[in-house]
């Protein structure tokens, strides 16, 4: 997918690559499609959901009808995002004369995969009442909306950004909303 992003040489004028810190955190690759539109791909790791989220997920799909939730352990939260943003310079609104401050907003799709170990026990002797573990993958897929601001420095080709977003799950827990945010910097070449 990153190769596809950089292969749009006829459309994009500027490429950027850098780090994103927040939720999710990872590597960001971005290209300007024209003056007002940009495409971005992010590969990284996302934060796990809350303990209550995993408890409800376990209760909705118990390994045995009498299984009693004891807890969970979460690992390997892989995150992939593909996004399209509308961006516009807002230098005049803030009286900026050097560099370029852009406000942006957009839509994208996000895929998250988290390995979850559910710990449980059962009171029924025929279901082996000793401690048990159920290994599952929690795959979240859905659209995201986001907005933010990015500043391209005048003296060197680095763009710093800050943004907020909202992911809505379509797969796994339909309608579950997750607030996300990040800061980062990308080198422009």
N, C-alpha and C positions, 0 to 999 in steps of 0.2 A: 504494500500500500504506500509506503514511503517512496519507493521508486516511482510509483505512478504519480505521486505528488510532484516530484522533481522532474518528471518527464513532460510536464506541461510547459515546456520552455517557451512555446509560441504564445502562451497566455500570460504567464507570470513574469514580472519584471524583477522581483526581489524575492530571495529565499532567506529563510531564517531557521536556525536550529539552536536549541538551548534547553535549559532546565526549568522545570515547573515544580514549585514546592507548595504543598497543600493537599487537598483531596480532590482528585487523585494527584499523586506526585509522579514525576517521570520525565521523559524526554519529549520535547515538543518540536515538531517540524511544521513550518508555516510558509505559505507563498501567497503573494498578492496576485490575485487574478486580474484585477484592474485597479483603478484608483480607489474604488469603494468596496470591493469584495475581496475576501481572503479565504483560503482553505487551510485547514490545520489537521494534523494527525498527532495524537498523543499516545504514547505507550508507557505504561508504568504500573504503579500499585495503588490501589485504593484502600481506604480505611474499611474495616469491617462494620457491619451494622450493630445496633445495640443488642445487649443480652436479651431484652424483651422481644426483639424481632426474631431472634433465633428460637426462643422458647415457644412463641406462637407458631413458627414454622414447624417445630418438632411436634407440638400438640395437634397440628392439622394433618400430620403424616407420621403417626407413631409406628414403630416396628412391630409392636404388639398392642392390642387394645388396652391392656392393663399397664403399659409402660409408664413409668413416672420419671419425669425429667429431673436430672441432677445438675446439669451444666453443659458447657460446650467449650471447645478450644478451636480457634480460628487461625488459619495460616494460608499463605500463598494467594493474596488478594490481587490477582492480575487484572489490569484495566486497559481497555483499548477504546479510543474515541476518534471519531471522524466528524469534523465540524465545518460549517460555512458561516462566515460573519460579514455583516455590513459594518464598515468603519468610515468615520468621517473626522477630519481635522477639527479640533476645538481650540486651536491656538487663540483665535480672536476673542472667544468668550472669556479666556483667562489672561489675556494680554501677554501671551508668550511670544517672544521675538526670536528665540534661538531654539533649534530642535523642532520636533513635531509631536504634539500631544493629540492622540486620537481616542475618541470614544467609540466603542463598538458593542454590538449585540448580535446574537445569532442563534442558530439551532444546530443540533447535531444528534448523533446516536452514540450510545455508550454500551459497552459490554464489559461486565465484571464477572470474574470467576473466583470463588473463595472455597477452599477446602475446610469443611466443618466436621469435627469429631463430637458427636452428641453422647454424653454420658447419661445413663439411665439405669433403673432397676425395675423389677417386676415383683409383685407380692405373690404371684401364683407359682407354686412349686413346679408345675409342668412347663413353665416358661423360664426355668432356671433363675431363681430369685437373686443370684449373685450379681455384682456390678457388670454392666454391659456397655458396649460402645457401638454406635452406628456411624459409619463414615459416609459422608455425602458431599456432593458439590453443590454449592449455592450459586447458580448462574442468574445474574441480573442483566436484563437487556431492556433498553428503552430510550425514548427521546430525552434530550436535555435542552434547556434554554439557558442562555448565559448573557451577561453584560459585563463590561469592564472598561478600563482605560489603559493605554500603552503610550510610553514616551520614548521616542527615538532621539538619542543624543546627537547634537550637531557636530561634535568633535571626533566621535568614534562610532563605528557601526554596531551599536548595541541598543536593543529595545527592551526596556523594563516594563512589566505589566502587572496589573492586579485585577482580579475578576471574581464574580460570584455567579453561581448557577444553581439550577434545580433539575434533578434527574427524576423521571417518573418511570417506575418499573412496569413493563408490559408482560415480562416473563418472570415467573416464580411467584411474585406477590403483586398481582395486578393493582395498579393505582398507588402503590407505596411511593412516597416522595422522599427524596434525600437532598438536603441542602449541601452544596459544595462551594469551596472557595480556594483560591490559589494566588500566589505571587511568583514572579520568576523573571528571567531575562533570556533573551535570544540574541545570538550574533547574526547580523545581517550581511549576506554576501551576494 
